[in-house]
Amino acid sequence: MRYHLIVQVSLAQLKNQCKAQKGSAVSSISKRKPLLSGE
């Protein structure tokens, strides 16, 4: 039972990491857009 809980927690952490990486990538792209448009 403990092993199952550990697996669930690690999967949740991996999902959160993926979301965080996508979010940081999107924010970095949106920060670059003004530079590309020349504002």
mmCIF entry with sequence, helices, sheets and N, C-alpha, C, O atoms, coordinates in Angstrom:
data_MODEL
# 
_entry.id   MODEL 
# 
_entity.id                         1 
_entity.type                       polymer 
_entity.pdbx_number_of_molecules   1 
# 
_entity_poly.entity_id                      1 
_entity_poly.type                           'polypeptide(L)' 
_entity_poly.nstd_linkage                   no 
_entity_poly.nstd_monomer                   no 
_entity_poly.pdbx_seq_one_letter_code       MRYHLIVQVSLAQLKNQCKAQKGSAVSSISKRKPLLSGE 
_entity_poly.pdbx_seq_one_letter_code_can   MRYHLIVQVSLAQLKNQCKAQKGSAVSSISKRKPLLSGE 
_entity_poly.pdbx_strand_id                 A 
# 
loop_
_entity_poly_seq.entity_id 
_entity_poly_seq.num 
_entity_poly_seq.mon_id 
_entity_poly_seq.hetero 
1 1  MET n 
1 2  ARG n 
1 3  TYR n 
1 4  HIS n 
1 5  LEU n 
1 6  ILE n 
1 7  VAL n 
1 8  GLN n 
1 9  VAL n 
1 10 SER n 
1 11 LEU n 
1 12 ALA n 
1 13 GLN n 
1 14 LEU n 
1 15 LYS n 
1 16 ASN n 
1 17 GLN n 
1 18 CYS n 
1 19 LYS n 
1 20 ALA n 
1 21 GLN n 
1 22 LYS n 
1 23 GLY n 
1 24 SER n 
1 25 ALA n 
1 26 VAL n 
1 27 SER n 
1 28 SER n 
1 29 ILE n 
1 30 SER n 
1 31 LYS n 
1 32 ARG n 
1 33 LYS n 
1 34 PRO n 
1 35 LEU n 
1 36 LEU n 
1 37 SER n 
1 38 GLY n 
1 39 GLU n 
# 
_struct_asym.id          A 
_struct_asym.entity_id   1 
# 
_struct_conf.conf_type_id            HELX_P 
_struct_conf.id                      HELX_P1 
_struct_conf.pdbx_PDB_helix_id       AA1 
_struct_conf.beg_label_comp_id       ARG 
_struct_conf.beg_label_asym_id       A 
_struct_conf.beg_label_seq_id        2 
_struct_conf.pdbx_beg_PDB_ins_code   ? 
_struct_conf.end_label_comp_id       SER 
_struct_conf.end_label_asym_id       A 
_struct_conf.end_label_seq_id        37 
_struct_conf.pdbx_end_PDB_ins_code   ? 
_struct_conf.beg_auth_comp_id        ARG 
_struct_conf.beg_auth_asym_id        A 
_struct_conf.beg_auth_seq_id         2 
_struct_conf.end_auth_comp_id        SER 
_struct_conf.end_auth_asym_id        A 
_struct_conf.end_auth_seq_id         37 
_struct_conf.pdbx_PDB_helix_class    1 
_struct_conf.details                 ? 
_struct_conf.pdbx_PDB_helix_length   36 
# 
_struct_conf_type.id          HELX_P 
_struct_conf_type.criteria    ? 
_struct_conf_type.reference   ? 
# 
loop_
_atom_site.group_PDB 
_atom_site.id 
_atom_site.type_symbol 
_atom_site.label_atom_id 
_atom_site.label_alt_id 
_atom_site.label_comp_id 
_atom_site.label_asym_id 
_atom_site.label_entity_id 
_atom_site.label_seq_id 
_atom_site.pdbx_PDB_ins_code 
_atom_site.Cartn_x 
_atom_site.Cartn_y 
_atom_site.Cartn_z 
_atom_site.occupancy 
_atom_site.B_iso_or_equiv 
_atom_site.pdbx_formal_charge 
_atom_site.auth_seq_id 
_atom_site.auth_comp_id 
_atom_site.auth_asym_id 
_atom_site.auth_atom_id 
_atom_site.pdbx_PDB_model_num 
ATOM 1   N N  . MET A 1 1  ? 0.832  -1.203 0.000   1.00 0.00 ? 1  MET A N  1 
ATOM 2   C CA . MET A 1 1  ? 0.000  0.000  0.000   1.00 0.00 ? 1  MET A CA 1 
ATOM 3   C C  . MET A 1 1  ? 0.873  1.262  0.000   1.00 0.00 ? 1  MET A C  1 
ATOM 4   O O  . MET A 1 1  ? 0.611  2.216  -0.732  1.00 0.00 ? 1  MET A O  1 
ATOM 5   N N  . ARG A 1 2  ? 1.899  1.244  0.824   1.00 0.00 ? 2  ARG A N  1 
ATOM 6   C CA . ARG A 1 2  ? 2.782  2.415  0.855   1.00 0.00 ? 2  ARG A CA 1 
ATOM 7   C C  . ARG A 1 2  ? 3.411  2.651  -0.511  1.00 0.00 ? 2  ARG A C  1 
ATOM 8   O O  . ARG A 1 2  ? 3.489  3.784  -0.987  1.00 0.00 ? 2  ARG A O  1 
ATOM 9   N N  . TYR A 1 3  ? 3.860  1.555  -1.138  1.00 0.00 ? 3  TYR A N  1 
ATOM 10  C CA . TYR A 1 3  ? 4.509  1.680  -2.453  1.00 0.00 ? 3  TYR A CA 1 
ATOM 11  C C  . TYR A 1 3  ? 3.572  2.358  -3.448  1.00 0.00 ? 3  TYR A C  1 
ATOM 12  O O  . TYR A 1 3  ? 3.994  3.211  -4.229  1.00 0.00 ? 3  TYR A O  1 
ATOM 13  N N  . HIS A 1 4  ? 2.285  1.967  -3.413  1.00 0.00 ? 4  HIS A N  1 
ATOM 14  C CA . HIS A 1 4  ? 1.309  2.551  -4.332  1.00 0.00 ? 4  HIS A CA 1 
ATOM 15  C C  . HIS A 1 4  ? 1.192  4.056  -4.094  1.00 0.00 ? 4  HIS A C  1 
ATOM 16  O O  . HIS A 1 4  ? 1.124  4.837  -5.043  1.00 0.00 ? 4  HIS A O  1 
ATOM 17  N N  . LEU A 1 5  ? 1.171  4.452  -2.830  1.00 0.00 ? 5  LEU A N  1 
ATOM 18  C CA . LEU A 1 5  ? 1.070  5.883  -2.509  1.00 0.00 ? 5  LEU A CA 1 
ATOM 19  C C  . LEU A 1 5  ? 2.301  6.633  -3.009  1.00 0.00 ? 5  LEU A C  1 
ATOM 20  O O  . LEU A 1 5  ? 2.195  7.738  -3.540  1.00 0.00 ? 5  LEU A O  1 
ATOM 21  N N  . ILE A 1 6  ? 3.469  6.018  -2.832  1.00 0.00 ? 6  ILE A N  1 
ATOM 22  C CA . ILE A 1 6  ? 4.710  6.664  -3.288  1.00 0.00 ? 6  ILE A CA 1 
ATOM 23  C C  . ILE A 1 6  ? 4.664  6.864  -4.802  1.00 0.00 ? 6  ILE A C  1 
ATOM 24  O O  . ILE A 1 6  ? 5.077  7.907  -5.308  1.00 0.00 ? 6  ILE A O  1 
ATOM 25  N N  . VAL A 1 7  ? 4.162  5.865  -5.518  1.00 0.00 ? 7  VAL A N  1 
ATOM 26  C CA . VAL A 1 7  ? 4.078  5.971  -6.977  1.00 0.00 ? 7  VAL A CA 1 
ATOM 27  C C  . VAL A 1 7  ? 3.126  7.102  -7.361  1.00 0.00 ? 7  VAL A C  1 
ATOM 28  O O  . VAL A 1 7  ? 3.425  7.883  -8.265  1.00 0.00 ? 7  VAL A O  1 
ATOM 29  N N  . GLN A 1 8  ? 1.993  7.195  -6.687  1.00 0.00 ? 8  GLN A N  1 
ATOM 30  C CA . GLN A 1 8  ? 1.028  8.258  -6.998  1.00 0.00 ? 8  GLN A CA 1 
ATOM 31  C C  . GLN A 1 8  ? 1.644  9.626  -6.756  1.00 0.00 ? 8  GLN A C  1 
ATOM 32  O O  . GLN A 1 8  ? 1.486  10.541 -7.564  1.00 0.00 ? 8  GLN A O  1 
ATOM 33  N N  . VAL A 1 9  ? 2.352  9.760  -5.631  1.00 0.00 ? 9  VAL A N  1 
ATOM 34  C CA . VAL A 1 9  ? 2.966  11.053 -5.314  1.00 0.00 ? 9  VAL A CA 1 
ATOM 35  C C  . VAL A 1 9  ? 4.020  11.416 -6.354  1.00 0.00 ? 9  VAL A C  1 
ATOM 36  O O  . VAL A 1 9  ? 4.073  12.561 -6.803  1.00 0.00 ? 9  VAL A O  1 
ATOM 37  N N  . SER A 1 10 ? 4.854  10.463 -6.739  1.00 0.00 ? 10 SER A N  1 
ATOM 38  C CA . SER A 1 10 ? 5.901  10.755 -7.717  1.00 0.00 ? 10 SER A CA 1 
ATOM 39  C C  . SER A 1 10 ? 5.289  11.118 -9.072  1.00 0.00 ? 10 SER A C  1 
ATOM 40  O O  . SER A 1 10 ? 5.803  11.996 -9.765  1.00 0.00 ? 10 SER A O  1 
ATOM 41  N N  . LEU A 1 11 ? 4.199  10.453 -9.453  1.00 0.00 ? 11 LEU A N  1 
ATOM 42  C CA . LEU A 1 11 ? 3.532  10.802 -10.710 1.00 0.00 ? 11 LEU A CA 1 
ATOM 43  C C  . LEU A 1 11 ? 2.968  12.214 -10.631 1.00 0.00 ? 11 LEU A C  1 
ATOM 44  O O  . LEU A 1 11 ? 3.068  12.972 -11.596 1.00 0.00 ? 11 LEU A O  1 
ATOM 45  N N  . ALA A 1 12 ? 2.382  12.575 -9.503  1.00 0.00 ? 12 ALA A N  1 
ATOM 46  C CA . ALA A 1 12 ? 1.840  13.923 -9.335  1.00 0.00 ? 12 ALA A CA 1 
ATOM 47  C C  . ALA A 1 12 ? 2.968  14.953 -9.432  1.00 0.00 ? 12 ALA A C  1 
ATOM 48  O O  . ALA A 1 12 ? 2.790  16.010 -10.037 1.00 0.00 ? 12 ALA A O  1 
ATOM 49  N N  . GLN A 1 13 ? 4.117  14.654 -8.845  1.00 0.00 ? 13 GLN A N  1 
ATOM 50  C CA . GLN A 1 13 ? 5.244  15.581 -8.901  1.00 0.00 ? 13 GLN A CA 1 
ATOM 51  C C  . GLN A 1 13 ? 5.736  15.738 -10.337 1.00 0.00 ? 13 GLN A C  1 
ATOM 52  O O  . GLN A 1 13 ? 6.074  16.843 -10.763 1.00 0.00 ? 13 GLN A O  1 
ATOM 53  N N  . LEU A 1 14 ? 5.778  14.646 -11.077 1.00 0.00 ? 14 LEU A N  1 
ATOM 54  C CA . LEU A 1 14 ? 6.211  14.722 -12.471 1.00 0.00 ? 14 LEU A CA 1 
ATOM 55  C C  . LEU A 1 14 ? 5.252  15.580 -13.282 1.00 0.00 ? 14 LEU A C  1 
ATOM 56  O O  . LEU A 1 14 ? 5.682  16.390 -14.103 1.00 0.00 ? 14 LEU A O  1 
ATOM 57  N N  . LYS A 1 15 ? 3.946  15.405 -13.052 1.00 0.00 ? 15 LYS A N  1 
ATOM 58  C CA . LYS A 1 15 ? 2.961  16.221 -13.766 1.00 0.00 ? 15 LYS A CA 1 
ATOM 59  C C  . LYS A 1 15 ? 3.143  17.694 -13.437 1.00 0.00 ? 15 LYS A C  1 
ATOM 60  O O  . LYS A 1 15 ? 3.075  18.546 -14.323 1.00 0.00 ? 15 LYS A O  1 
ATOM 61  N N  . ASN A 1 16 ? 3.375  17.994 -12.159 1.00 0.00 ? 16 ASN A N  1 
ATOM 62  C CA . ASN A 1 16 ? 3.568  19.385 -11.751 1.00 0.00 ? 16 ASN A CA 1 
ATOM 63  C C  . ASN A 1 16 ? 4.829  19.965 -12.392 1.00 0.00 ? 16 ASN A C  1 
ATOM 64  O O  . ASN A 1 16 ? 4.838  21.127 -12.799 1.00 0.00 ? 16 ASN A O  1 
ATOM 65  N N  . GLN A 1 17 ? 5.882  19.171 -12.484 1.00 0.00 ? 17 GLN A N  1 
ATOM 66  C CA . GLN A 1 17 ? 7.119  19.634 -13.106 1.00 0.00 ? 17 GLN A CA 1 
ATOM 67  C C  . GLN A 1 17 ? 6.881  19.943 -14.582 1.00 0.00 ? 17 GLN A C  1 
ATOM 68  O O  . GLN A 1 17 ? 7.362  20.956 -15.090 1.00 0.00 ? 17 GLN A O  1 
ATOM 69  N N  . CYS A 1 18 ? 6.137  19.069 -15.277 1.00 0.00 ? 18 CYS A N  1 
ATOM 70  C CA . CYS A 1 18 ? 5.843  19.298 -16.692 1.00 0.00 ? 18 CYS A CA 1 
ATOM 71  C C  . CYS A 1 18 ? 5.045  20.580 -16.862 1.00 0.00 ? 18 CYS A C  1 
ATOM 72  O O  . CYS A 1 18 ? 5.326  21.378 -17.757 1.00 0.00 ? 18 CYS A O  1 
ATOM 73  N N  . LYS A 1 19 ? 4.042  20.782 -15.997 1.00 0.00 ? 19 LYS A N  1 
ATOM 74  C CA . LYS A 1 19 ? 3.237  22.008 -16.062 1.00 0.00 ? 19 LYS A CA 1 
ATOM 75  C C  . LYS A 1 19 ? 4.108  23.234 -15.822 1.00 0.00 ? 19 LYS A C  1 
ATOM 76  O O  . LYS A 1 19 ? 3.971  24.247 -16.509 1.00 0.00 ? 19 LYS A O  1 
ATOM 77  N N  . ALA A 1 20 ? 5.005  23.139 -14.844 1.00 0.00 ? 20 ALA A N  1 
ATOM 78  C CA . ALA A 1 20 ? 5.875  24.270 -14.515 1.00 0.00 ? 20 ALA A CA 1 
ATOM 79  C C  . ALA A 1 20 ? 6.802  24.580 -15.691 1.00 0.00 ? 20 ALA A C  1 
ATOM 80  O O  . ALA A 1 20 ? 7.014  25.748 -16.020 1.00 0.00 ? 20 ALA A O  1 
ATOM 81  N N  . GLN A 1 21 ? 7.353  23.548 -16.323 1.00 0.00 ? 21 GLN A N  1 
ATOM 82  C CA . GLN A 1 21 ? 8.247  23.758 -17.461 1.00 0.00 ? 21 GLN A CA 1 
ATOM 83  C C  . GLN A 1 21 ? 7.497  24.394 -18.626 1.00 0.00 ? 21 GLN A C  1 
ATOM 84  O O  . GLN A 1 21 ? 8.008  25.310 -19.271 1.00 0.00 ? 21 GLN A O  1 
ATOM 85  N N  . LYS A 1 22 ? 6.273  23.906 -18.899 1.00 0.00 ? 22 LYS A N  1 
ATOM 86  C CA . LYS A 1 22 ? 5.472  24.497 -19.981 1.00 0.00 ? 22 LYS A CA 1 
ATOM 87  C C  . LYS A 1 22 ? 5.158  25.948 -19.665 1.00 0.00 ? 22 LYS A C  1 
ATOM 88  O O  . LYS A 1 22 ? 5.252  26.817 -20.532 1.00 0.00 ? 22 LYS A O  1 
ATOM 89  N N  . GLY A 1 23 ? 4.779  26.210 -18.401 1.00 0.00 ? 23 GLY A N  1 
ATOM 90  C CA . GLY A 1 23 ? 4.433  27.582 -18.002 1.00 0.00 ? 23 GLY A CA 1 
ATOM 91  C C  . GLY A 1 23 ? 5.629  28.514 -18.138 1.00 0.00 ? 23 GLY A C  1 
ATOM 92  O O  . GLY A 1 23 ? 5.488  29.634 -18.628 1.00 0.00 ? 23 GLY A O  1 
ATOM 93  N N  . SER A 1 24 ? 6.808  28.062 -17.707 1.00 0.00 ? 24 SER A N  1 
ATOM 94  C CA . SER A 1 24 ? 7.993  28.908 -17.786 1.00 0.00 ? 24 SER A CA 1 
ATOM 95  C C  . SER A 1 24 ? 8.374  29.133 -19.252 1.00 0.00 ? 24 SER A C  1 
ATOM 96  O O  . SER A 1 24 ? 8.829  30.220 -19.610 1.00 0.00 ? 24 SER A O  1 
ATOM 97  N N  . ALA A 1 25 ? 8.192  28.122 -20.100 1.00 0.00 ? 25 ALA A N  1 
ATOM 98  C CA . ALA A 1 25 ? 8.503  28.274 -21.521 1.00 0.00 ? 25 ALA A CA 1 
ATOM 99  C C  . ALA A 1 25 ? 7.567  29.288 -22.157 1.00 0.00 ? 25 ALA A C  1 
ATOM 100 O O  . ALA A 1 25 ? 7.998  30.130 -22.944 1.00 0.00 ? 25 ALA A O  1 
ATOM 101 N N  . VAL A 1 26 ? 6.281  29.207 -21.814 1.00 0.00 ? 26 VAL A N  1 
ATOM 102 C CA . VAL A 1 26 ? 5.304  30.138 -22.377 1.00 0.00 ? 26 VAL A CA 1 
ATOM 103 C C  . VAL A 1 26 ? 5.605  31.560 -21.910 1.00 0.00 ? 26 VAL A C  1 
ATOM 104 O O  . VAL A 1 26 ? 5.542  32.501 -22.701 1.00 0.00 ? 26 VAL A O  1 
ATOM 105 N N  . SER A 1 27 ? 5.932  31.716 -20.628 1.00 0.00 ? 27 SER A N  1 
ATOM 106 C CA . SER A 1 27 ? 6.199  33.059 -20.098 1.00 0.00 ? 27 SER A CA 1 
ATOM 107 C C  . SER A 1 27 ? 7.464  33.640 -20.737 1.00 0.00 ? 27 SER A C  1 
ATOM 108 O O  . SER A 1 27 ? 7.515  34.833 -21.034 1.00 0.00 ? 27 SER A O  1 
ATOM 109 N N  . SER A 1 28 ? 8.482  32.803 -20.949 1.00 0.00 ? 28 SER A N  1 
ATOM 110 C CA . SER A 1 28 ? 9.715  33.307 -21.569 1.00 0.00 ? 28 SER A CA 1 
ATOM 111 C C  . SER A 1 28 ? 9.447  33.706 -23.018 1.00 0.00 ? 28 SER A C  1 
ATOM 112 O O  . SER A 1 28 ? 10.017 34.684 -23.502 1.00 0.00 ? 28 SER A O  1 
ATOM 113 N N  . ILE A 1 29 ? 8.592  32.965 -23.712 1.00 0.00 ? 29 ILE A N  1 
ATOM 114 C CA . ILE A 1 29 ? 8.251  33.304 -25.097 1.00 0.00 ? 29 ILE A CA 1 
ATOM 115 C C  . ILE A 1 29 ? 7.467  34.613 -25.126 1.00 0.00 ? 29 ILE A C  1 
ATOM 116 O O  . ILE A 1 29 ? 7.721  35.470 -25.972 1.00 0.00 ? 29 ILE A O  1 
ATOM 117 N N  . SER A 1 30 ? 6.508  34.771 -24.198 1.00 0.00 ? 30 SER A N  1 
ATOM 118 C CA . SER A 1 30 ? 5.704  35.989 -24.178 1.00 0.00 ? 30 SER A CA 1 
ATOM 119 C C  . SER A 1 30 ? 6.569  37.193 -23.805 1.00 0.00 ? 30 SER A C  1 
ATOM 120 O O  . SER A 1 30 ? 6.271  38.314 -24.217 1.00 0.00 ? 30 SER A O  1 
ATOM 121 N N  . LYS A 1 31 ? 7.638  36.977 -23.029 1.00 0.00 ? 31 LYS A N  1 
ATOM 122 C CA . LYS A 1 31 ? 8.547  38.077 -22.697 1.00 0.00 ? 31 LYS A CA 1 
ATOM 123 C C  . LYS A 1 31 ? 9.376  38.483 -23.908 1.00 0.00 ? 31 LYS A C  1 
ATOM 124 O O  . LYS A 1 31 ? 9.730  39.651 -24.064 1.00 0.00 ? 31 LYS A O  1 
ATOM 125 N N  . ARG A 1 32 ? 9.682  37.518 -24.759 1.00 0.00 ? 32 ARG A N  1 
ATOM 126 C CA . ARG A 1 32 ? 10.505 37.812 -25.938 1.00 0.00 ? 32 ARG A CA 1 
ATOM 127 C C  . ARG A 1 32 ? 9.688  38.497 -27.035 1.00 0.00 ? 32 ARG A C  1 
ATOM 128 O O  . ARG A 1 32 ? 10.244 39.239 -27.845 1.00 0.00 ? 32 ARG A O  1 
ATOM 129 N N  . LYS A 1 33 ? 8.376  38.256 -27.069 1.00 0.00 ? 33 LYS A N  1 
ATOM 130 C CA . LYS A 1 33 ? 7.548  38.803 -28.158 1.00 0.00 ? 33 LYS A CA 1 
ATOM 131 C C  . LYS A 1 33 ? 7.700  40.326 -28.315 1.00 0.00 ? 33 LYS A C  1 
ATOM 132 O O  . LYS A 1 33 ? 7.886  40.796 -29.437 1.00 0.00 ? 33 LYS A O  1 
ATOM 133 N N  . PRO A 1 34 ? 7.628  41.115 -27.221 1.00 0.00 ? 34 PRO A N  1 
ATOM 134 C CA . PRO A 1 34 ? 7.798  42.561 -27.396 1.00 0.00 ? 34 PRO A CA 1 
ATOM 135 C C  . PRO A 1 34 ? 9.143  42.914 -28.031 1.00 0.00 ? 34 PRO A C  1 
ATOM 136 O O  . PRO A 1 34 ? 9.234  43.849 -28.827 1.00 0.00 ? 34 PRO A O  1 
ATOM 137 N N  . LEU A 1 35 ? 10.182 42.161 -27.676 1.00 0.00 ? 35 LEU A N  1 
ATOM 138 C CA . LEU A 1 35 ? 11.500 42.429 -28.258 1.00 0.00 ? 35 LEU A CA 1 
ATOM 139 C C  . LEU A 1 35 ? 11.480 42.141 -29.759 1.00 0.00 ? 35 LEU A C  1 
ATOM 140 O O  . LEU A 1 35 ? 12.073 42.885 -30.541 1.00 0.00 ? 35 LEU A O  1 
ATOM 141 N N  . LEU A 1 36 ? 10.798 41.063 -30.166 1.00 0.00 ? 36 LEU A N  1 
ATOM 142 C CA . LEU A 1 36 ? 10.752 40.699 -31.576 1.00 0.00 ? 36 LEU A CA 1 
ATOM 143 C C  . LEU A 1 36 ? 9.941  41.719 -32.368 1.00 0.00 ? 36 LEU A C  1 
ATOM 144 O O  . LEU A 1 36 ? 10.282 42.029 -33.509 1.00 0.00 ? 36 LEU A O  1 
ATOM 145 N N  . SER A 1 37 ? 8.864  42.247 -31.768 1.00 0.00 ? 37 SER A N  1 
ATOM 146 C CA . SER A 1 37 ? 8.022  43.197 -32.490 1.00 0.00 ? 37 SER A CA 1 
ATOM 147 C C  . SER A 1 37 ? 8.661  44.584 -32.507 1.00 0.00 ? 37 SER A C  1 
ATOM 148 O O  . SER A 1 37 ? 8.210  45.458 -33.248 1.00 0.00 ? 37 SER A O  1 
ATOM 149 N N  . GLY A 1 38 ? 9.710  44.801 -31.697 1.00 0.00 ? 38 GLY A N  1 
ATOM 150 C CA . GLY A 1 38 ? 10.440 46.061 -31.736 1.00 0.00 ? 38 GLY A CA 1 
ATOM 151 C C  . GLY A 1 38 ? 9.849  47.126 -30.836 1.00 0.00 ? 38 GLY A C  1 
ATOM 152 O O  . GLY A 1 38 ? 10.091 48.314 -31.050 1.00 0.00 ? 38 GLY A O  1 
ATOM 153 N N  . GLU A 1 39 ? 9.063  46.722 -29.814 1.00 0.00 ? 39 GLU A N  1 
ATOM 154 C CA . GLU A 1 39 ? 8.491  47.730 -28.901 1.00 0.00 ? 39 GLU A CA 1 
ATOM 155 C C  . GLU A 1 39 ? 9.538  48.169 -27.884 1.00 0.00 ? 39 GLU A C  1 
ATOM 156 O O  . GLU A 1 39 ? 9.255  49.010 -27.030 1.00 0.00 ? 39 GLU A O  1 
# 
